[in-house]
Amino acid sequence: RTSAKMVRATPRNSKLPGGVDRLSRSQVYRKKALYKVKKVSLTPSSKAEVSTKEKKIGGSKNGGKRVLPVKRESRFYPTEDISPPLRTRKRAATAKLRSSITPGTVLIMLTGPFRGKRVVFLKQLASGLLLVTGPHKMNGVPLRRVNQAYVIA
């Protein structure tokens, strides 16, 4: 320590490759000790804000005064109007079960650690996946969820 006041040379939350922040939002909150900062509620001021002002104008034919806004409108407008995305009303339905697959059918697994193993189909889950088992005692395949694209009936 050379001086009483330390100066941070690098930002607290540097960027990783790909533009991702090194620390999450909650980690930054913790590091900055924002939990110690007292939250101040903004109470509306008692006097009403004035949005317009009156300006005197010279000349006999100019009306004498103008009513102008206190804060000017922005001169920048976006070149294109960005419409908000439409809300979708569609719901993902469970996958239709292949006709050759019925409870008790012997299926052959095509992928994963149990590829090539014969398994017994138990039921279709709400997510659309198949619940299959070895049974575990017979060929070592436990209860597993499997996409029906990865089995042969």
QUISUL-V370139 format. One record per backbone hydrogen bond with DSSP energy under -1.0 kcal/mol. NH is the residue of the N-H (numbers start at 1). CO is the residue of the C=O. If there is no record, write none. Layout:
nh: (NH;NH)
co: (CO;CO)
This chain:
nh: (16;19;22;28;29;30;31;32;34;36;53;55;57;66;68;70;101;104;105;107;108;109;110;115;116;117;119;120;121;122;125;128;130;131;132;133;134;138;139;140;144;146;150;151;152)
co: (20;16;14;24;25;26;27;28;29;33;68;66;64;55;53;51;98;121;102;119;152;117;150;112;109;114;107;133;105;131;129;125;146;123;144;120;141;135;135;136;132;130;147;148;108)
